[in-house]
Amino acid sequence: MQKSRFCGAPVEDPQLLVLVVVNQSSVGGETFGGKVAAPAAASILKQSLVYLRISPDEHLLKAATNWKDEDIE
């Protein structure tokens, strides 16, 4: 089973897109792909925006870095 997270920023004028795919997202019946993909995508997006000097949507960036497990699945 695969799980993925796709995101882009800034929302009003997307200049950067990130796709993270977890190929084996379950082990022993427990699914964890979204829990791995979401924080990885947020981190890649945040670091890339800084590197490319693109102003992020601050309120969305804060939400992306404060996710909870129940928000993912």
Gaussian input, Z-matrix of N, CA and C with variables (Angstrom, degrees):
# hf/3-21g

backbone

0 1
 N
 C     1     B1
 C     2     B2     1     A1
 N     3     B3     2     A2     1     D1
 C     4     B4     3     A3     2     D2
 C     5     B5     4     A4     3     D3
 N     6     B6     5     A5     4     D4
 C     7     B7     6     A6     5     D5
 C     8     B8     7     A7     6     D6
 N     9     B9     8     A8     7     D7
 C    10    B10     9     A9     8     D8
 C    11    B11    10    A10     9     D9
 N    12    B12    11    A11    10    D10
 C    13    B13    12    A12    11    D11
 C    14    B14    13    A13    12    D12
 N    15    B15    14    A14    13    D13
 C    16    B16    15    A15    14    D14
 C    17    B17    16    A16    15    D15
 N    18    B18    17    A17    16    D16
 C    19    B19    18    A18    17    D17
 C    20    B20    19    A19    18    D18
 N    21    B21    20    A20    19    D19
 C    22    B22    21    A21    20    D20
 C    23    B23    22    A22    21    D21
 N    24    B24    23    A23    22    D22
 C    25    B25    24    A24    23    D23
 C    26    B26    25    A25    24    D24
 N    27    B27    26    A26    25    D25
 C    28    B28    27    A27    26    D26
 C    29    B29    28    A28    27    D27
 N    30    B30    29    A29    28    D28
 C    31    B31    30    A30    29    D29
 C    32    B32    31    A31    30    D30
 N    33    B33    32    A32    31    D31
 C    34    B34    33    A33    32    D32
 C    35    B35    34    A34    33    D33
 N    36    B36    35    A35    34    D34
 C    37    B37    36    A36    35    D35
 C    38    B38    37    A37    36    D36
 N    39    B39    38    A38    37    D37
 C    40    B40    39    A39    38    D38
 C    41    B41    40    A40    39    D39
 N    42    B42    41    A41    40    D40
 C    43    B43    42    A42    41    D41
 C    44    B44    43    A43    42    D42
 N    45    B45    44    A44    43    D43
 C    46    B46    45    A45    44    D44
 C    47    B47    46    A46    45    D45
 N    48    B48    47    A47    46    D46
 C    49    B49    48    A48    47    D47
 C    50    B50    49    A49    48    D48
 N    51    B51    50    A50    49    D49
 C    52    B52    51    A51    50    D50
 C    53    B53    52    A52    51    D51
 N    54    B54    53    A53    52    D52
 C    55    B55    54    A54    53    D53
 C    56    B56    55    A55    54    D54
 N    57    B57    56    A56    55    D55
 C    58    B58    57    A57    56    D56
 C    59    B59    58    A58    57    D57
 N    60    B60    59    A59    58    D58
 C    61    B61    60    A60    59    D59
 C    62    B62    61    A61    60    D60
 N    63    B63    62    A62    61    D61
 C    64    B64    63    A63    62    D62
 C    65    B65    64    A64    63    D63
 N    66    B66    65    A65    64    D64
 C    67    B67    66    A66    65    D65
 C    68    B68    67    A67    66    D66
 N    69    B69    68    A68    67    D67
 C    70    B70    69    A69    68    D68
 C    71    B71    70    A70    69    D69
 N    72    B72    71    A71    70    D70
 C    73    B73    72    A72    71    D71
 C    74    B74    73    A73    72    D72
 N    75    B75    74    A74    73    D73
 C    76    B76    75    A75    74    D74
 C    77    B77    76    A76    75    D75
 N    78    B78    77    A77    76    D76
 C    79    B79    78    A78    77    D77
 C    80    B80    79    A79    78    D78
 N    81    B81    80    A80    79    D79
 C    82    B82    81    A81    80    D80
 C    83    B83    82    A82    81    D81
 N    84    B84    83    A83    82    D82
 C    85    B85    84    A84    83    D83
 C    86    B86    85    A85    84    D84
 N    87    B87    86    A86    85    D85
 C    88    B88    87    A87    86    D86
 C    89    B89    88    A88    87    D87
 N    90    B90    89    A89    88    D88
 C    91    B91    90    A90    89    D89
 C    92    B92    91    A91    90    D90
 N    93    B93    92    A92    91    D91
 C    94    B94    93    A93    92    D92
 C    95    B95    94    A94    93    D93
 N    96    B96    95    A95    94    D94
 C    97    B97    96    A96    95    D95
 C    98    B98    97    A97    96    D96
 N    99    B99    98    A98    97    D97
 C   100   B100    99    A99    98    D98
 C   101   B101   100   A100    99    D99
 N   102   B102   101   A101   100   D100
 C   103   B103   102   A102   101   D101
 C   104   B104   103   A103   102   D102
 N   105   B105   104   A104   103   D103
 C   106   B106   105   A105   104   D104
 C   107   B107   106   A106   105   D105
 N   108   B108   107   A107   106   D106
 C   109   B109   108   A108   107   D107
 C   110   B110   109   A109   108   D108
 N   111   B111   110   A110   109   D109
 C   112   B112   111   A111   110   D110
 C   113   B113   112   A112   111   D111
 N   114   B114   113   A113   112   D112
 C   115   B115   114   A114   113   D113
 C   116   B116   115   A115   114   D114
 N   117   B117   116   A116   115   D115
 C   118   B118   117   A117   116   D116
 C   119   B119   118   A118   117   D117
 N   120   B120   119   A119   118   D118
 C   121   B121   120   A120   119   D119
 C   122   B122   121   A121   120   D120
 N   123   B123   122   A122   121   D121
 C   124   B124   123   A123   122   D122
 C   125   B125   124   A124   123   D123
 N   126   B126   125   A125   124   D124
 C   127   B127   126   A126   125   D125
 C   128   B128   127   A127   126   D126
 N   129   B129   128   A128   127   D127
 C   130   B130   129   A129   128   D128
 C   131   B131   130   A130   129   D129
 N   132   B132   131   A131   130   D130
 C   133   B133   132   A132   131   D131
 C   134   B134   133   A133   132   D132
 N   135   B135   134   A134   133   D133
 C   136   B136   135   A135   134   D134
 C   137   B137   136   A136   135   D135
 N   138   B138   137   A137   136   D136
 C   139   B139   138   A138   137   D137
 C   140   B140   139   A139   138   D138
 N   141   B141   140   A140   139   D139
 C   142   B142   141   A141   140   D140
 C   143   B143   142   A142   141   D141
 N   144   B144   143   A143   142   D142
 C   145   B145   144   A144   143   D143
 C   146   B146   145   A145   144   D144
 N   147   B147   146   A146   145   D145
 C   148   B148   147   A147   146   D146
 C   149   B149   148   A148   147   D147
 N   150   B150   149   A149   148   D148
 C   151   B151   150   A150   149   D149
 C   152   B152   151   A151   150   D150
 N   153   B153   152   A152   151   D151
 C   154   B154   153   A153   152   D152
 C   155   B155   154   A154   153   D153
 N   156   B156   155   A155   154   D154
 C   157   B157   156   A156   155   D155
 C   158   B158   157   A157   156   D156
 N   159   B159   158   A158   157   D157
 C   160   B160   159   A159   158   D158
 C   161   B161   160   A160   159   D159
 N   162   B162   161   A161   160   D160
 C   163   B163   162   A162   161   D161
 C   164   B164   163   A163   162   D162
 N   165   B165   164   A164   163   D163
 C   166   B166   165   A165   164   D164
 C   167   B167   166   A166   165   D165
 N   168   B168   167   A167   166   D166
 C   169   B169   168   A168   167   D167
 C   170   B170   169   A169   168   D168
 N   171   B171   170   A170   169   D169
 C   172   B172   171   A171   170   D170
 C   173   B173   172   A172   171   D171
 N   174   B174   173   A173   172   D172
 C   175   B175   174   A174   173   D173
 C   176   B176   175   A175   174   D174
 N   177   B177   176   A176   175   D175
 C   178   B178   177   A177   176   D176
 C   179   B179   178   A178   177   D177
 N   180   B180   179   A179   178   D178
 C   181   B181   180   A180   179   D179
 C   182   B182   181   A181   180   D180
 N   183   B183   182   A182   181   D181
 C   184   B184   183   A183   182   D182
 C   185   B185   184   A184   183   D183
 N   186   B186   185   A185   184   D184
 C   187   B187   186   A186   185   D185
 C   188   B188   187   A187   186   D186
 N   189   B189   188   A188   187   D187
 C   190   B190   189   A189   188   D188
 C   191   B191   190   A190   189   D189
 N   192   B192   191   A191   190   D190
 C   193   B193   192   A192   191   D191
 C   194   B194   193   A193   192   D192
 N   195   B195   194   A194   193   D193
 C   196   B196   195   A195   194   D194
 C   197   B197   196   A196   195   D195
 N   198   B198   197   A197   196   D196
 C   199   B199   198   A198   197   D197
 C   200   B200   199   A199   198   D198
 N   201   B201   200   A200   199   D199
 C   202   B202   201   A201   200   D200
 C   203   B203   202   A202   201   D201
 N   204   B204   203   A203   202   D202
 C   205   B205   204   A204   203   D203
 C   206   B206   205   A205   204   D204
 N   207   B207   206   A206   205   D205
 C   208   B208   207   A207   206   D206
 C   209   B209   208   A208   207   D207
 N   210   B210   209   A209   208   D208
 C   211   B211   210   A210   209   D209
 C   212   B212   211   A211   210   D210
 N   213   B213   212   A212   211   D211
 C   214   B214   213   A213   212   D212
 C   215   B215   214   A214   213   D213
 N   216   B216   215   A215   214   D214
 C   217   B217   216   A216   215   D215
 C   218   B218   217   A217   216   D216

   B1=1.4387
   B2=1.5220
   B3=1.3291
   B4=1.4567
   B5=1.5159
   B6=1.3030
   B7=1.4669
   B8=1.5093
   B9=1.3213
   B10=1.4535
   B11=1.5203
   B12=1.3085
   B13=1.4597
   B14=1.5212
   B15=1.3241
   B16=1.4537
   B17=1.5194
   B18=1.3195
   B19=1.4614
   B20=1.5129
   B21=1.3039
   B22=1.4553
   B23=1.5124
   B24=1.3223
   B25=1.4686
   B26=1.5223
   B27=1.3046
   B28=1.4568
   B29=1.5238
   B30=1.3038
   B31=1.4626
   B32=1.5302
   B33=1.3168
   B34=1.4679
   B35=1.5290
   B36=1.3225
   B37=1.4671
   B38=1.5249
   B39=1.3478
   B40=1.4699
   B41=1.5288
   B42=1.3107
   B43=1.4574
   B44=1.5210
   B45=1.3288
   B46=1.4574
   B47=1.5194
   B48=1.3227
   B49=1.4654
   B50=1.5252
   B51=1.3246
   B52=1.4623
   B53=1.5267
   B54=1.3144
   B55=1.4614
   B56=1.5263
   B57=1.3206
   B58=1.4629
   B59=1.5202
   B60=1.3312
   B61=1.4613
   B62=1.5211
   B63=1.3316
   B64=1.4545
   B65=1.5261
   B66=1.3339
   B67=1.4623
   B68=1.5200
   B69=1.2896
   B70=1.4631
   B71=1.5192
   B72=1.3216
   B73=1.4595
   B74=1.5230
   B75=1.3090
   B76=1.4631
   B77=1.5238
   B78=1.3259
   B79=1.4588
   B80=1.5163
   B81=1.3101
   B82=1.4544
   B83=1.5134
   B84=1.3246
   B85=1.4502
   B86=1.5255
   B87=1.3249
   B88=1.4681
   B89=1.5275
   B90=1.3354
   B91=1.4588
   B92=1.5207
   B93=1.3322
   B94=1.4533
   B95=1.5207
   B96=1.3055
   B97=1.4616
   B98=1.5112
   B99=1.3362
   B100=1.4617
   B101=1.5133
   B102=1.3142
   B103=1.4638
   B104=1.5238
   B105=1.3239
   B106=1.4578
   B107=1.5289
   B108=1.3245
   B109=1.4580
   B110=1.5256
   B111=1.3270
   B112=1.4672
   B113=1.5288
   B114=1.3398
   B115=1.4716
   B116=1.5266
   B117=1.3291
   B118=1.4688
   B119=1.5247
   B120=1.3300
   B121=1.4672
   B122=1.5221
   B123=1.3326
   B124=1.4658
   B125=1.5268
   B126=1.3170
   B127=1.4599
   B128=1.5240
   B129=1.3217
   B130=1.4657
   B131=1.5251
   B132=1.3255
   B133=1.4601
   B134=1.5313
   B135=1.3180
   B136=1.4665
   B137=1.5306
   B138=1.3202
   B139=1.4637
   B140=1.5256
   B141=1.3255
   B142=1.4662
   B143=1.5232
   B144=1.3291
   B145=1.4650
   B146=1.5308
   B147=1.3202
   B148=1.4660
   B149=1.5297
   B150=1.3166
   B151=1.4621
   B152=1.5283
   B153=1.3287
   B154=1.4670
   B155=1.5258
   B156=1.3258
   B157=1.4805
   B158=1.5303
   B159=1.3219
   B160=1.4649
   B161=1.5195
   B162=1.3286
   B163=1.4642
   B164=1.5222
   B165=1.3337
   B166=1.4667
   B167=1.5270
   B168=1.3162
   B169=1.4559
   B170=1.5215
   B171=1.3180
   B172=1.4650
   B173=1.5297
   B174=1.3256
   B175=1.4653
   B176=1.5281
   B177=1.3281
   B178=1.4648
   B179=1.5193
   B180=1.3282
   B181=1.4575
   B182=1.5182
   B183=1.3315
   B184=1.4577
   B185=1.5269
   B186=1.3280
   B187=1.4661
   B188=1.5240
   B189=1.3228
   B190=1.4653
   B191=1.5261
   B192=1.3151
   B193=1.4577
   B194=1.5223
   B195=1.3361
   B196=1.4626
   B197=1.5245
   B198=1.3263
   B199=1.4620
   B200=1.5249
   B201=1.3204
   B202=1.4653
   B203=1.5259
   B204=1.3107
   B205=1.4635
   B206=1.5228
   B207=1.3299
   B208=1.4659
   B209=1.5262
   B210=1.3448
   B211=1.4532
   B212=1.5259
   B213=1.3219
   B214=1.4604
   B215=1.5164
   B216=1.2877
   B217=1.4618
   B218=1.5033
   A1=108.81
   A2=116.46
   A3=121.45
   A4=110.85
   A5=115.65
   A6=122.80
   A7=106.47
   A8=116.30
   A9=119.05
   A10=110.70
   A11=114.22
   A12=121.81
   A13=106.52
   A14=115.95
   A15=123.37
   A16=107.58
   A17=117.32
   A18=119.84
   A19=109.80
   A20=115.47
   A21=121.79
   A22=110.56
   A23=115.09
   A24=119.27
   A25=109.56
   A26=117.17
   A27=128.58
   A28=111.07
   A29=116.21
   A30=121.53
   A31=111.59
   A32=116.79
   A33=120.73
   A34=112.90
   A35=117.35
   A36=122.11
   A37=108.73
   A38=118.01
   A39=120.55
   A40=112.73
   A41=114.30
   A42=121.22
   A43=111.87
   A44=115.76
   A45=121.18
   A46=109.48
   A47=116.29
   A48=121.80
   A49=108.47
   A50=115.79
   A51=121.89
   A52=108.77
   A53=116.05
   A54=122.02
   A55=107.46
   A56=116.18
   A57=122.21
   A58=107.25
   A59=116.61
   A60=122.00
   A61=108.61
   A62=115.84
   A63=122.07
   A64=106.32
   A65=116.35
   A66=120.58
   A67=113.86
   A68=118.51
   A69=121.06
   A70=107.50
   A71=114.28
   A72=119.85
   A73=113.75
   A74=117.11
   A75=118.63
   A76=109.78
   A77=113.87
   A78=121.30
   A79=106.61
   A80=116.44
   A81=120.71
   A82=113.41
   A83=116.96
   A84=120.79
   A85=114.64
   A86=117.84
   A87=121.13
   A88=109.72
   A89=115.99
   A90=121.37
   A91=109.64
   A92=115.93
   A93=120.04
   A94=113.16
   A95=118.90
   A96=122.65
   A97=114.86
   A98=116.94
   A99=120.12
   A100=112.41
   A101=116.43
   A102=121.12
   A103=111.10
   A104=116.43
   A105=121.59
   A106=109.90
   A107=117.19
   A108=121.59
   A109=113.08
   A110=118.73
   A111=121.04
   A112=113.09
   A113=119.29
   A114=117.31
   A115=112.57
   A116=117.48
   A117=120.22
   A118=110.31
   A119=117.31
   A120=121.50
   A121=110.68
   A122=118.08
   A123=121.73
   A124=111.06
   A125=116.89
   A126=120.92
   A127=111.48
   A128=116.75
   A129=120.97
   A130=110.19
   A131=116.53
   A132=121.37
   A133=110.47
   A134=116.91
   A135=121.25
   A136=111.04
   A137=117.44
   A138=121.12
   A139=111.89
   A140=116.70
   A141=120.75
   A142=111.43
   A143=116.94
   A144=120.10
   A145=110.67
   A146=116.31
   A147=120.43
   A148=109.50
   A149=116.97
   A150=122.10
   A151=111.45
   A152=116.82
   A153=121.60
   A154=113.04
   A155=115.92
   A156=122.32
   A157=111.39
   A158=114.96
   A159=122.20
   A160=107.10
   A161=116.52
   A162=120.44
   A163=109.53
   A164=117.35
   A165=120.35
   A166=110.96
   A167=115.69
   A168=121.95
   A169=105.07
   A170=117.99
   A171=122.01
   A172=113.38
   A173=118.20
   A174=119.87
   A175=111.58
   A176=117.68
   A177=120.90
   A178=111.17
   A179=116.41
   A180=119.79
   A181=110.62
   A182=117.11
   A183=121.29
   A184=110.28
   A185=116.95
   A186=120.88
   A187=110.83
   A188=117.44
   A189=121.79
   A190=111.64
   A191=117.13
   A192=118.92
   A193=112.22
   A194=118.02
   A195=122.26
   A196=111.72
   A197=117.85
   A198=122.40
   A199=110.00
   A200=113.93
   A201=121.56
   A202=108.36
   A203=117.08
   A204=121.40
   A205=111.91
   A206=118.17
   A207=119.88
   A208=112.00
   A209=118.68
   A210=122.03
   A211=112.37
   A212=116.95
   A213=121.72
   A214=113.50
   A215=119.19
   A216=121.59
   A217=113.63
   D1=138.69
   D2=176.93
   D3=-108.52
   D4=145.34
   D5=171.34
   D6=-126.49
   D7=148.70
   D8=-179.88
   D9=-146.63
   D10=164.28
   D11=175.02
   D12=-138.19
   D13=128.00
   D14=179.88
   D15=-120.43
   D16=129.65
   D17=178.63
   D18=-148.51
   D19=162.60
   D20=179.38
   D21=-150.44
   D22=161.41
   D23=179.87
   D24=-157.96
   D25=159.14
   D26=-16.69
   D27=-65.46
   D28=156.67
   D29=-174.35
   D30=-62.20
   D31=-44.22
   D32=-175.95
   D33=-68.56
   D34=-29.77
   D35=-178.29
   D36=-147.42
   D37=75.66
   D38=-174.85
   D39=-55.98
   D40=126.57
   D41=178.07
   D42=-120.05
   D43=-10.27
   D44=-177.51
   D45=-144.18
   D46=131.62
   D47=178.03
   D48=-123.09
   D49=142.94
   D50=-179.77
   D51=-131.36
   D52=132.93
   D53=174.83
   D54=-127.25
   D55=123.30
   D56=175.66
   D57=-117.02
   D58=125.88
   D59=-179.61
   D60=-120.16
   D61=130.38
   D62=176.35
   D63=-108.62
   D64=113.89
   D65=-174.62
   D66=-69.64
   D67=-51.32
   D68=179.57
   D69=-106.19
   D70=88.70
   D71=-172.01
   D72=-91.89
   D73=5.75
   D74=176.89
   D75=-141.87
   D76=144.00
   D77=177.70
   D78=-135.32
   D79=123.94
   D80=178.66
   D81=60.11
   D82=33.31
   D83=178.32
   D84=87.43
   D85=-10.03
   D86=178.82
   D87=-93.80
   D88=125.35
   D89=179.80
   D90=-94.01
   D91=128.70
   D92=-178.15
   D93=-135.14
   D94=2.75
   D95=-174.89
   D96=-55.90
   D97=-46.05
   D98=179.52
   D99=-65.00
   D100=-31.71
   D101=179.57
   D102=-70.74
   D103=-23.48
   D104=177.75
   D105=-91.82
   D106=-44.05
   D107=-174.48
   D108=-67.99
   D109=-41.46
   D110=-175.43
   D111=-63.33
   D112=-51.52
   D113=179.43
   D114=-67.34
   D115=-31.53
   D116=177.16
   D117=-64.97
   D118=-45.87
   D119=179.01
   D120=-62.13
   D121=-43.16
   D122=179.48
   D123=-62.79
   D124=-41.94
   D125=-179.83
   D126=-66.63
   D127=-44.94
   D128=178.57
   D129=-61.75
   D130=-44.25
   D131=-179.70
   D132=-62.54
   D133=-47.97
   D134=-178.15
   D135=-60.83
   D136=-48.81
   D137=-178.61
   D138=-66.15
   D139=-36.29
   D140=179.98
   D141=-69.31
   D142=-38.52
   D143=177.79
   D144=-62.44
   D145=-41.31
   D146=177.92
   D147=-63.71
   D148=-48.77
   D149=-178.44
   D150=-59.31
   D151=-42.58
   D152=-178.23
   D153=-85.35
   D154=-2.25
   D155=179.71
   D156=58.17
   D157=45.22
   D158=175.95
   D159=-103.90
   D160=128.01
   D161=179.66
   D162=-70.81
   D163=122.20
   D164=179.17
   D165=-81.35
   D166=166.67
   D167=170.32
   D168=-80.26
   D169=102.06
   D170=-171.54
   D171=-55.67
   D172=-42.91
   D173=-178.01
   D174=-66.61
   D175=-34.04
   D176=178.19
   D177=-76.38
   D178=-36.32
   D179=178.27
   D180=-63.83
   D181=-40.51
   D182=177.28
   D183=-63.24
   D184=-42.68
   D185=179.23
   D186=-64.44
   D187=-39.54
   D188=-178.00
   D189=-66.70
   D190=-31.55
   D191=-178.19
   D192=-91.27
   D193=-3.56
   D194=178.18
   D195=-116.25
   D196=33.58
   D197=-177.44
   D198=-70.21
   D199=159.09
   D200=176.28
   D201=-122.27
   D202=153.74
   D203=-179.09
   D204=-52.55
   D205=-41.45
   D206=-176.41
   D207=-69.69
   D208=-16.79
   D209=177.04
   D210=-76.40
   D211=-19.09
   D212=-171.13
   D213=-87.26
   D214=-49.10
   D215=-172.70
   D216=-79.67

